Amino acid sequence: MILACLATACAHQTYEPAPIDPGQTAERFTARTLDAPELRRYMESQGYAESAFPLQTWGLRELTLAAFHYHPDLELARAQWRAAQAQEITAGQKPNPGFSTQVEHHSETDGGISPWSLMLAIDIPIETAGKRQFRIDQAVHLSEASRLAIGQRAWEIYGSVRSALIDYRAAARSLELLEQELALQQAIVEMLQKRLESGYISDIDLASARLRQQHLQNNAMAARTLLAESRARLAIAVGIPATALNAVTLDESLPALQNFTEPPPDETQRVALLNRLDIRAALARYAAAESRLQLEIARQQPDFVLSPGYMFDQGDNIWLLGFSTLLNLMHHNEGPIAEAEAQRAVAAREFEALQARVIGEQDLALAQYESRLAELEKAGAMLETQRQNVSRSERQFETGYIDRLQWTTTKMEALAAEQGRLAASVLAEKARAALEDALQRPLDDSVHLALPDQNSEESSP
């Protein structure tokens, strides 16, 4: 009895409090920077040379790696995976044996017979029909779904950073073009002012030019506000404070027309359809539902308990072997089985609905991407035509064939074409991003991103 008590008392875990201090968590967040040694080591493990730091500019890949290092949603996904792994431990646990004892003292005995009776018994529970393995299988499948959720969340973070960077680059380039247009409009207003003073034009022409100038000034102010907001949203997507992003130089270059990848072949789409993370997670959840149904069917067979024991009864030694089980007289686990079957059907329908939605998303994204590429090509051709007009006008101005006002007006027309090219480029980038999301893979195969290993037991896909 003493040994049994000691065995049950050893190796117990103790409670360790882990309070949350909102002030400390806020301080840790505000202290994040893009030149932290931990982030630098992670980026070096992804192929960056030690001599490359500090980085001159931060583009999509660099900001995405920083988001993988800092973003709290990845830590949340890892914590959920660890919780699912803990459920594997719970599912694999075997039932503990029981121990019972009983001591009796008889007040009246015959001469020479001990007045004491002592009984010792051990209860050994035995599971039948492979229930423990079915529990383990269900927990393993759910754990796999949680593991895949880490990669799914990482892709969503990549998409958020990509989208925010597209908006930031578009806002920066739009502000630059507006400032150029405003400078040209200012020059036009000054030229018209001189012509008015010379009597060549009326007040209406000058007033119209000044009204356009004021409109451009308002647009430029709005563009500066939009640029600041888009930079703040980019910081949120990376998971760092805005001050940390303000301390570095962002790559504001827009992709050239020839840098847009052609739509992927059908085989690439088929492979992506079968290997999307959400598709694989849905399959894992369906497998977990299958294991649960197997478990509930196995529970139709009752478990039993063997109870070997010993009794010392007033000098007589008695060896015991007990057996106990539940009788399936009231039900045969029909309710849980029906529930498990229904949940399996739900998981199957969820997978089919997800697959149908993914196919639709891919078809739509591909069509939009092809359309945007065609629009971008047309906008590029129009811009090239306007640039040729500017060059021709410059030669005409130098030879005196046209005046400065006509030359400046031609430059304004080229800026309008440049703005049209910018709008088409942004739409094409967003269409490409939507297609990448539908495929859940970058269209550029040279792009490789890996999540940091936050500890050996937390390494993620």
C-alpha positions as CSV (number, residue, x, y, z in Angstrom):
1,M,0.0,0.0,0.0
2,I,2.8,2.4,0.9
3,L,4.6,1.7,-2.4
4,A,1.4,2.2,-4.4
5,C,0.8,5.5,-2.7
6,L,4.4,6.6,-3.4
7,A,4.1,5.6,-7.0
8,T,1.0,7.7,-7.5
9,A,2.5,10.7,-5.7
10,C,5.8,11.0,-7.8
11,A,6.4,12.8,-11.1
12,H,3.5,15.3,-10.7
13,Q,3.7,18.6,-12.5
14,T,3.3,21.7,-10.6
15,Y,1.3,24.8,-11.5
16,E,3.3,27.7,-12.8
17,P,1.5,31.0,-13.1
18,A,1.9,33.0,-16.4
19,P,0.2,36.3,-16.0
20,I,-0.1,38.7,-18.9
21,D,1.1,42.2,-18.4
22,P,-0.4,44.5,-21.1
23,G,2.3,47.1,-20.5
24,Q,5.1,44.7,-21.2
25,T,3.5,43.3,-24.3
26,A,3.0,46.8,-25.6
27,E,6.6,47.7,-24.9
28,R,7.9,44.6,-26.7
29,F,5.8,45.5,-29.7
30,T,7.0,49.1,-29.9
31,A,10.6,48.0,-29.5
32,R,10.5,45.9,-32.7
33,T,12.9,47.2,-35.4
34,L,14.0,45.9,-38.8
35,D,17.6,45.9,-37.7
36,A,17.2,43.5,-34.8
37,P,19.9,40.8,-34.5
38,E,17.3,38.0,-34.4
39,L,15.7,39.1,-37.7
40,R,19.1,39.5,-39.3
41,R,20.1,36.0,-38.4
42,Y,16.8,34.7,-39.8
43,M,17.3,36.5,-43.1
44,E,20.9,35.3,-43.3
45,S,19.5,31.7,-43.0
46,Q,17.3,32.6,-46.0
47,G,20.3,33.4,-48.2
48,Y,21.2,37.0,-47.4
49,A,24.9,37.7,-47.0
50,E,26.1,39.1,-43.7
51,S,27.7,42.0,-45.7
52,A,24.3,43.0,-47.1
53,F,23.2,44.5,-43.8
54,P,22.0,47.1,-43.3
55,L,19.8,46.6,-46.4
56,Q,19.7,49.6,-48.7
57,T,16.0,49.0,-49.7
58,W,13.3,46.7,-48.4
59,G,11.1,45.0,-51.0
60,L,8.4,42.4,-50.9
61,R,10.7,39.5,-50.0
62,E,12.5,41.3,-47.2
63,L,9.2,42.7,-45.7
64,T,7.6,39.2,-45.9
65,L,10.5,37.6,-44.0
66,A,10.2,40.4,-41.4
67,A,6.5,39.6,-41.2
68,F,7.2,35.9,-40.8
69,H,9.5,36.8,-37.9
70,Y,7.3,39.3,-36.1
71,H,3.6,38.7,-37.0
72,P,1.6,37.7,-33.9
73,D,-0.8,35.6,-36.0
74,L,1.9,33.1,-36.8
75,E,2.6,32.7,-33.1
76,L,-1.1,32.2,-32.5
77,A,-1.2,29.5,-35.3
78,R,1.8,27.8,-33.7
79,A,0.2,27.8,-30.3
80,Q,-2.9,26.2,-31.7
81,W,-0.8,23.6,-33.3
82,R,0.9,22.9,-30.0
83,A,-2.5,22.5,-28.4
84,A,-3.5,20.0,-31.1
85,Q,-0.3,18.1,-30.4
86,A,-1.1,18.0,-26.7
87,Q,-4.4,16.4,-27.7
88,E,-2.4,13.6,-29.3
89,I,-0.9,12.9,-25.9
90,T,-4.3,12.8,-24.3
91,A,-5.6,10.5,-27.0
92,G,-2.8,8.1,-26.6
93,Q,-3.0,7.8,-22.8
94,K,-4.1,4.4,-21.5
95,P,-6.5,4.2,-18.6
96,N,-4.9,4.0,-15.2
97,P,-5.3,0.9,-13.1
98,G,-7.1,1.1,-9.8
99,F,-6.3,-0.1,-6.4
100,S,-8.6,-1.0,-3.5
101,T,-8.2,-2.4,-0.1
102,Q,-10.5,-3.3,2.8
103,V,-9.7,-4.2,6.4
104,E,-12.2,-5.9,8.8
105,H,-12.0,-6.8,12.5
106,H,-14.5,-9.4,13.8
107,S,-15.6,-9.0,17.4
108,E,-16.4,-12.7,17.9
109,T,-14.1,-15.5,16.7
110,D,-13.5,-19.1,17.5
111,G,-10.4,-19.9,19.5
112,G,-7.1,-19.6,17.6
113,I,-8.7,-17.9,14.6
114,S,-7.5,-14.4,13.7
115,P,-10.2,-11.7,14.1
116,W,-8.8,-9.8,11.1
117,S,-9.8,-9.8,7.5
118,L,-7.8,-8.1,4.8
119,M,-8.6,-7.7,1.1
120,L,-6.3,-6.2,-1.6
121,A,-7.4,-5.8,-5.3
122,I,-6.2,-4.2,-8.5
123,D,-8.6,-3.0,-11.2
124,I,-7.0,-3.3,-14.7
125,P,-9.2,-1.6,-17.3
126,I,-9.0,-3.0,-20.8
127,E,-10.1,-1.2,-23.9
128,T,-11.5,-3.3,-26.8
129,A,-12.0,-2.9,-30.5
130,G,-9.0,-0.6,-31.0
131,K,-10.6,2.5,-29.5
132,R,-7.3,4.0,-28.3
133,Q,-5.9,3.8,-31.9
134,F,-9.0,5.5,-33.3
135,R,-8.6,8.3,-30.8
136,I,-4.9,8.7,-31.7
137,D,-5.8,8.7,-35.4
138,Q,-8.4,11.4,-34.9
139,A,-6.0,13.6,-32.8
140,V,-3.2,13.1,-35.4
141,H,-5.4,14.2,-38.3
142,L,-6.6,17.3,-36.3
143,S,-3.0,18.1,-35.4
144,E,-2.1,17.9,-39.1
145,A,-4.9,20.3,-40.0
146,S,-3.5,22.7,-37.3
147,R,0.0,22.3,-38.7
148,L,-1.2,23.2,-42.2
149,A,-3.0,26.2,-40.7
150,I,0.4,27.6,-39.9
151,G,1.3,27.6,-43.6
152,Q,-2.1,28.9,-44.5
153,R,-1.7,31.8,-42.1
154,A,1.8,32.5,-43.5
155,W,0.4,32.7,-47.0
156,E,-2.3,35.1,-45.9
157,I,0.4,37.3,-44.2
158,Y,2.4,37.2,-47.4
159,G,-0.7,38.3,-49.3
160,S,-1.3,41.1,-46.8
161,V,2.2,42.4,-47.2
162,R,2.1,42.1,-50.9
163,S,-1.2,43.9,-51.2
164,A,-0.1,46.7,-48.8
165,L,3.2,47.1,-50.7
166,I,1.3,47.4,-54.0
167,D,-0.9,50.1,-52.6
168,Y,2.1,51.9,-51.1
169,R,4.0,51.8,-54.4
170,A,1.0,53.0,-56.3
171,A,0.4,55.9,-53.9
172,A,4.1,56.9,-54.1
173,R,4.2,56.8,-57.9
174,S,0.8,58.6,-58.1
175,L,2.0,61.4,-55.9
176,E,5.2,61.7,-58.0
177,L,3.2,62.1,-61.2
178,L,0.8,64.5,-59.6
179,E,3.6,66.7,-58.5
180,Q,5.1,66.7,-62.0
181,E,1.7,67.5,-63.4
182,L,1.2,70.3,-60.9
183,A,4.6,71.8,-61.8
184,L,3.6,71.7,-65.5
185,Q,0.3,73.3,-64.7
186,Q,2.0,76.0,-62.7
187,A,4.2,76.7,-65.7
188,I,1.1,76.9,-68.0
189,V,-0.6,79.3,-65.6
190,E,2.4,81.6,-65.6
191,M,2.5,81.5,-69.4
192,L,-1.2,82.3,-69.7
193,Q,-0.8,85.1,-67.2
194,K,1.8,86.7,-69.4
195,R,-0.4,86.2,-72.4
196,L,-3.3,87.8,-70.6
197,E,-1.2,90.8,-69.7
198,S,-0.2,91.0,-73.4
199,G,-3.9,90.8,-74.4
200,Y,-3.6,87.5,-76.3
201,I,-6.2,85.6,-74.2
202,S,-9.2,86.3,-72.0
203,D,-9.7,86.0,-68.3
204,I,-11.7,82.8,-68.8
205,D,-8.7,80.9,-70.2
206,L,-6.6,81.9,-67.2
207,A,-9.3,81.2,-64.7
208,S,-9.8,77.7,-66.2
209,A,-6.1,77.0,-65.9
210,R,-6.0,78.2,-62.3
211,L,-9.0,76.1,-61.5
212,R,-7.2,73.0,-62.8
213,Q,-4.2,74.0,-60.8
214,Q,-6.2,74.1,-57.6
215,H,-7.8,70.8,-58.4
216,L,-4.3,69.3,-58.8
217,Q,-3.2,70.8,-55.5
218,N,-6.1,69.2,-53.7
219,N,-5.3,65.9,-55.4
220,A,-1.7,66.1,-54.4
221,M,-2.7,66.7,-50.7
222,A,-5.0,63.7,-50.8
223,A,-2.2,61.6,-52.4
224,R,0.2,62.6,-49.6
225,T,-2.4,61.5,-47.0
226,L,-3.0,58.2,-48.9
227,L,0.8,57.6,-49.0
228,A,1.1,58.0,-45.2
229,E,-1.9,55.7,-44.7
230,S,-0.6,53.1,-47.0
231,R,2.7,53.1,-45.2
232,A,1.0,52.6,-41.9
233,R,-1.1,49.7,-43.3
234,L,2.1,48.2,-44.6
235,A,3.6,48.3,-41.1
236,I,0.5,46.6,-39.7
237,A,0.8,43.9,-42.3
238,V,4.4,43.3,-41.3
239,G,3.6,43.3,-37.6
240,I,5.8,46.2,-36.6
241,P,5.2,49.8,-35.4
242,A,5.1,52.5,-38.0
243,T,8.2,54.1,-36.6
244,A,10.2,50.9,-37.4
245,L,9.1,51.1,-41.1
246,N,9.8,54.8,-41.3
247,A,13.5,54.1,-40.3
248,V,14.2,52.2,-43.6
249,T,14.0,52.9,-47.3
250,L,11.3,51.0,-49.1
251,D,11.6,49.8,-52.7
252,E,9.1,51.9,-54.6
253,S,9.9,50.6,-58.0
254,L,7.0,49.4,-60.1
255,P,7.3,46.3,-62.2
256,A,8.0,46.8,-65.9
257,L,5.7,45.5,-68.5
258,Q,8.1,42.7,-69.4
259,N,8.3,41.6,-65.7
260,F,4.7,40.3,-65.7
261,T,4.6,36.6,-65.8
262,E,2.5,34.8,-68.4
263,P,-0.5,32.9,-67.1
264,P,0.5,29.4,-65.8
265,P,-0.3,26.3,-67.8
266,D,-3.3,24.1,-67.0
267,E,-1.0,21.5,-65.3
268,T,0.3,24.1,-62.9
269,Q,-3.3,25.0,-61.9
270,R,-4.2,21.3,-61.4
271,V,-1.2,20.7,-59.2
272,A,-2.0,23.8,-57.2
273,L,-5.6,22.7,-56.8
274,L,-4.5,19.4,-55.3
275,N,-1.9,21.0,-53.0
276,R,-3.5,24.1,-51.7
277,L,-3.0,24.3,-47.9
278,D,-6.7,24.8,-47.2
279,I,-7.5,21.8,-49.5
280,R,-5.1,19.6,-47.6
281,A,-6.4,20.9,-44.2
282,A,-9.9,20.0,-45.3
283,L,-8.8,16.5,-46.2
284,A,-7.2,16.2,-42.8
285,R,-10.4,17.3,-41.0
286,Y,-12.4,14.8,-43.1
287,A,-9.9,12.0,-42.1
288,A,-10.4,13.1,-38.4
289,A,-14.2,12.8,-38.9
290,E,-13.7,9.3,-40.3
291,S,-11.6,8.3,-37.3
292,R,-14.2,9.6,-34.9
293,L,-16.9,7.5,-36.7
294,Q,-14.7,4.5,-36.3
295,L,-14.3,5.3,-32.6
296,E,-18.0,5.6,-32.0
297,I,-18.7,2.3,-33.9
298,A,-16.0,0.6,-31.8
299,R,-17.7,1.9,-28.6
300,Q,-20.5,-0.5,-29.3
301,Q,-18.3,-3.1,-27.9
302,P,-18.0,-2.5,-24.1
303,D,-14.7,-2.3,-22.3
304,F,-14.1,-4.5,-19.3
305,V,-12.1,-4.5,-16.1
306,L,-10.1,-7.3,-14.6
307,S,-9.8,-7.3,-10.9
308,P,-7.2,-9.7,-9.5
309,G,-6.9,-9.7,-5.7
310,Y,-6.1,-11.4,-2.5
311,M,-8.1,-11.8,0.7
312,F,-6.9,-12.9,4.1
313,D,-10.1,-13.9,5.9
314,Q,-9.5,-14.9,9.6
315,G,-6.6,-17.1,8.8
316,D,-7.8,-18.3,5.4
317,N,-5.9,-17.2,2.2
318,I,-8.3,-16.5,-0.7
319,W,-7.2,-15.5,-4.2
320,L,-9.7,-13.5,-6.3
321,L,-10.2,-12.7,-9.9
322,G,-13.0,-10.3,-10.7
323,F,-14.5,-9.3,-14.0
324,S,-16.9,-6.3,-14.7
325,T,-18.3,-4.7,-17.8
326,L,-21.3,-2.7,-19.0
327,L,-24.2,-4.4,-20.7
328,N,-25.6,-2.8,-23.9
329,L,-29.1,-3.2,-22.8
330,M,-30.5,0.4,-23.1
331,H,-28.7,1.4,-26.2
332,H,-25.9,0.5,-28.6
333,N,-24.3,3.9,-29.0
334,E,-26.7,4.8,-31.8
335,G,-26.8,8.5,-30.9
336,P,-23.0,9.2,-31.0
337,I,-22.7,7.0,-34.2
338,A,-25.4,9.1,-35.9
339,E,-23.7,12.3,-34.8
340,A,-20.3,11.1,-36.1
341,E,-21.8,10.1,-39.4
342,A,-23.5,13.5,-39.8
343,Q,-20.2,15.2,-38.9
344,R,-18.4,13.1,-41.5
345,A,-21.0,14.1,-44.1
346,V,-20.6,17.8,-43.1
347,A,-16.8,17.5,-43.5
348,A,-17.3,15.9,-47.0
349,R,-19.7,18.6,-48.1
350,E,-17.3,21.3,-46.7
351,F,-14.4,19.8,-48.8
352,E,-16.6,19.7,-51.9
353,A,-17.7,23.3,-51.4
354,L,-14.2,24.4,-50.8
355,Q,-12.9,22.6,-53.9
356,A,-15.7,24.1,-56.1
357,R,-15.0,27.6,-54.7
358,V,-11.2,27.2,-55.4
359,I,-11.9,26.1,-59.0
360,G,-14.1,29.1,-59.5
361,E,-11.5,31.4,-57.9
362,Q,-8.8,30.1,-60.2
363,D,-10.9,30.4,-63.4
364,L,-12.0,34.0,-62.4
365,A,-8.5,35.0,-61.4
366,L,-6.9,33.6,-64.5
367,A,-9.5,35.4,-66.7
368,Q,-8.9,38.7,-64.9
369,Y,-5.2,38.4,-65.1
370,E,-5.2,37.8,-68.8
371,S,-7.6,40.7,-69.3
372,R,-5.4,43.0,-67.1
373,L,-2.3,42.0,-69.0
374,A,-4.0,43.0,-72.3
375,E,-5.1,46.4,-70.8
376,L,-1.6,46.9,-69.5
377,E,-0.1,46.3,-72.9
378,K,-2.5,48.8,-74.5
379,A,-1.7,51.4,-71.8
380,G,2.0,50.8,-72.4
381,A,1.6,51.3,-76.1
382,M,-0.3,54.5,-75.6
383,L,2.4,55.8,-73.2
384,E,5.1,55.0,-75.8
385,T,3.1,56.9,-78.4
386,Q,2.9,59.9,-76.1
387,R,6.6,59.8,-75.3
388,Q,7.3,59.9,-79.0
389,N,5.0,62.9,-79.3
390,V,7.0,64.6,-76.5
391,S,10.3,63.9,-78.3
392,R,8.8,65.2,-81.6
393,S,7.4,68.3,-79.8
394,E,10.7,69.0,-78.2
395,R,12.4,69.0,-81.6
396,Q,9.7,71.3,-82.9
397,F,10.1,73.6,-80.0
398,E,13.8,73.8,-80.5
399,T,13.3,74.7,-84.2
400,G,10.7,77.3,-83.3
401,Y,7.8,75.4,-85.0
402,I,5.7,75.4,-81.8
403,D,5.8,77.6,-78.7
404,R,6.5,76.6,-75.1
405,L,2.8,76.4,-74.2
406,Q,2.2,73.8,-76.9
407,W,5.3,71.8,-75.8
408,T,4.2,71.9,-72.1
409,T,0.7,70.8,-73.1
410,T,2.1,67.8,-74.9
411,K,4.1,66.9,-71.8
412,M,0.8,67.1,-69.8
413,E,-0.7,64.6,-72.2
414,A,2.2,62.3,-71.7
415,L,1.7,62.5,-68.0
416,A,-1.9,61.6,-68.4
417,A,-0.8,58.5,-70.4
418,E,1.7,57.7,-67.6
419,Q,-1.1,57.9,-65.1
420,G,-3.1,55.5,-67.2
421,R,-0.2,53.2,-67.4
422,L,0.2,53.3,-63.6
423,A,-3.5,52.5,-63.1
424,A,-3.3,49.6,-65.5
425,S,-0.1,48.4,-63.8
426,V,-1.7,48.4,-60.4
427,L,-4.7,46.5,-61.7
428,A,-2.4,44.0,-63.3
429,E,-0.4,43.5,-60.1
430,K,-3.6,43.0,-58.1
431,A,-4.9,40.5,-60.6
432,R,-1.6,38.7,-60.4
433,A,-1.9,38.7,-56.6
434,A,-5.4,37.3,-56.9
435,L,-4.2,34.5,-59.2
436,E,-1.3,33.7,-56.8
437,D,-3.8,33.5,-54.0
438,A,-6.0,31.1,-56.0
439,L,-3.0,28.9,-56.7
440,Q,-1.4,29.5,-53.3
441,R,2.0,29.8,-54.9
442,P,4.0,32.7,-56.4
443,L,3.9,32.8,-60.2
444,D,7.7,33.5,-60.1
445,D,9.2,30.1,-59.2
446,S,12.4,31.8,-58.0
447,V,10.6,33.2,-55.0
448,H,11.3,31.0,-52.0
449,L,10.1,31.8,-48.5
450,A,10.5,29.7,-45.4
451,L,9.1,30.3,-42.0
452,P,11.6,30.6,-39.0
453,D,11.9,27.7,-36.7
454,Q,10.8,29.1,-33.4
455,N,12.2,26.0,-31.6
456,S,12.7,22.5,-32.8
457,E,9.3,21.3,-31.6
458,E,7.7,24.3,-33.3
459,S,9.1,24.1,-36.7
460,S,6.4,24.8,-39.2
461,P,5.8,23.8,-42.8
